[in-house]
Amino acid sequence: MSIASEPTITIGPAKAQDPEAIAALLVPYVKLKIVLPRSAADIRNCLPNFLVARVNGHDVIGSVALRDFSDGLQEIRSLVVHEDYAGKGLGTKLVEAAIAMARQREAKKVFTLTVRPRLFLRLGFVMAPMSDFPEKVWSDCRACPKRDCCDEVALVMPLQKP
């Protein structure tokens, strides 16, 4: 009789072979209109901005990305967790890792637009008006299918030096 061990989950930078797996993870969330679509090619072009969660060092089971809006502002985006691992704190760990990466990049604050604010509020983000992020609205929101009836909220977290 063998005893199954708990899987080991690690979070780290995305690798060259990960864009297709990340894009596949996004699909169910895109269908639910929780995240914006991203192609594997788009992900590949911004791969240094992605962190992934791996199970036992192999399969990608979660991802998150940062986007630099200059002046010390970074957006947390493309946060997804495979359904088999949802509700187990992995989303929180991915956001915390993204915040740590933003700090390494000397960001002054991070923000996100989401339909699921609870996780971010628990981590210390606060509500903010969309008008605080005109670059985001101009670059992504104008092409969004929900543009005229947006159900997302903006949340922001100032980053102090640790």
Helices and strands as residue ranges (DSSP letters): E 9-13, H 19-31, H 40-45, G 47-49, E 50-55, E 59-68, E 73-81, G 83-85, H 90-104, E 109-114, H 118-122, E 126-128, G 130-132, H 134-139, G 141-143, G 147-149, E 153-158
